[in-house]
Amino acid sequence: MIMYKWVTLILAGGQSRRMGTSKTFLPRKDQLMIEHLVSISQEVSGHTIIISHENDVLKLNKLFIQNQNIAILQDEQRFKGFGPLAGLYTGMKHINAEWYFVLANDMPNINISYLKGLQQCTLSHPQSDIIIPIHNGRMHPLAGAYRNQEKGLYEYLNKGNKKMTDFIDSVSTYKILEQEWGEWTNQNKLFFNMNTPSDLSNWEKNIDK
Ligand SMILES: Nc1nc2c(ncn2[C@@H]2O[C@H](COP(=O)(O)OP(=O)(O)OP(=O)(O)O)[C@@H](O)[C@H]2O)c(=O)[nH]1
């Protein structure tokens, strides 16, 4: 089995209830959100896995048909409805890697400078299981790096647990403070995420096109 050093898991398996339309295909400058995330992920990782929703699989397959380094999956049946951790588990089960960058499909400001910084962090913190950023005192677990922990995640989910924060608290987590990630990128709204149509239009009004 190929063992990658880094793989990216793009979480796109949510219901997008508040947005009312799939966040995966929202416009982002001259691309779609998913195209942006895939293109930055491919600069730091050997493979990208999109953990998608059943309604989007066909469209994603068409969009990335030419790209051998992308897999499009759905959450493992057993853990459907378990939220983001089900996506992590599915990706870890599918491809063996040392580290997984995890990206939500609704953070339009995540950029390559940030991902490169996160990648360096995996090299400088080899003893950590999870590396996640903090902004204004809040953790952003869907913009972090996770060491392969397929077995631990299986056990956690199989007991009926779904909560991401409890899982994070149960392992060795390195928190990247603002001073640190602020040196990698000057994007201060890095972890902004779009949940509603008004988030999208506010973001579009404020981006530097
Ligand atoms: N693979 C997978 N990803 C999920 C799941 N639930 C949420 N996500 C992803 O986690 C991120 C944050 O999701 P939320 O904004 O909390 O939820 P959402 O389902 O996208 O949107 P709402 O239905 O409005 O809550 C997004 O990237 C989602 O696609 C899930 O069950 N499986």
The ligand as an SDF file (V2000), in Angstrom:
LIG
                    3D

 32 34  0  0  0  0  0  0  0  0999 V2000
  -17.7790   14.3430    5.1340 N   0  0  0  0  0  0  0  0  0  0  0  0
  -18.6060   15.0530    5.9080 C   0  0  0  0  0  0  0  0  0  0  0  0
  -18.4230   16.3790    6.0120 N   0  0  0  0  0  0  0  0  0  0  0  0
  -19.2980   17.0700    6.7810 C   0  0  0  0  0  0  0  0  0  0  0  0
  -20.3700   16.4630    7.4670 C   0  0  0  0  0  0  0  0  0  0  0  0
  -21.0510   17.4210    8.1470 N   0  0  0  0  0  0  0  0  0  0  0  0
  -20.4190   18.5800    7.8890 C   0  0  0  0  0  0  0  0  0  0  0  0
  -19.3580   18.3760    7.0560 N   0  0  0  0  0  0  0  0  0  0  0  0
  -18.4220   19.3810    6.5450 C   0  0  0  0  0  0  0  0  0  0  0  0
  -17.9280   20.1310    7.6350 O   0  0  0  0  0  0  0  0  0  0  0  0
  -17.8040   21.5120    7.2860 C   0  0  0  0  0  0  0  0  0  0  0  0
  -18.6210   22.3780    8.2110 C   0  0  0  0  0  0  0  0  0  0  0  0
  -19.9510   22.0140    8.0520 O   0  0  0  0  0  0  0  0  0  0  0  0
  -21.1440   22.8770    8.6820 P   0  0  0  0  0  0  0  0  0  0  0  0
  -21.1210   24.2640    8.1630 O   0  0  0  0  0  0  0  0  0  0  0  0
  -21.1150   22.7110   10.1570 O   0  0  0  0  0  0  0  0  0  0  0  0
  -22.4000   22.0870    8.1610 O   0  0  0  0  0  0  0  0  0  0  0  0
  -23.0180   22.0140    6.7200 P   0  0  0  0  0  0  0  0  0  0  0  0
  -23.7220   20.7030    6.6580 O   0  0  0  0  0  0  0  0  0  0  0  0
  -22.0110   22.2750    5.6510 O   0  0  0  0  0  0  0  0  0  0  0  0
  -24.0800   23.1820    6.6670 O   0  0  0  0  0  0  0  0  0  0  0  0
  -25.4840   23.3100    7.4680 P   0  0  0  0  0  0  0  0  0  0  0  0
  -26.3770   22.2140    6.9460 O   0  0  0  0  0  0  0  0  0  0  0  0
  -25.9800   24.6590    7.1360 O   0  0  0  0  0  0  0  0  0  0  0  0
  -25.1530   23.1280    8.9330 O   0  0  0  0  0  0  0  0  0  0  0  0
  -18.2040   21.5930    5.8190 C   0  0  0  0  0  0  0  0  0  0  0  0
  -17.0270   21.4600    5.0570 O   0  0  0  0  0  0  0  0  0  0  0  0
  -19.1070   20.3800    5.6360 C   0  0  0  0  0  0  0  0  0  0  0  0
  -19.1470   19.8950    4.2950 O   0  0  0  0  0  0  0  0  0  0  0  0
  -20.5230   15.0480    7.3420 C   0  0  0  0  0  0  0  0  0  0  0  0
  -21.4360   14.4220    7.9120 O   0  0  0  0  0  0  0  0  0  0  0  0
  -19.6220   14.3950    6.5600 N   0  0  0  0  0  0  0  0  0  0  0  0
  1  2  1  0
  2  3  2  0
  2 32  1  0
  3  4  1  0
  4  5  2  0
  4  8  1  0
  5  6  1  0
  5 30  1  0
  6  7  2  0
  7  8  1  0
  8  9  1  0
  9 10  1  0
  9 28  1  0
 10 11  1  0
 11 12  1  0
 11 26  1  0
 12 13  1  0
 13 14  1  0
 14 15  2  0
 14 16  1  0
 14 17  1  0
 17 18  1  0
 18 19  2  0
 18 20  1  0
 18 21  1  0
 21 22  1  0
 22 23  2  0
 22 24  1  0
 22 25  1  0
 26 27  1  0
 26 28  1  0
 28 29  1  0
 30 31  2  0
 30 32  1  0
M  END
$$$$
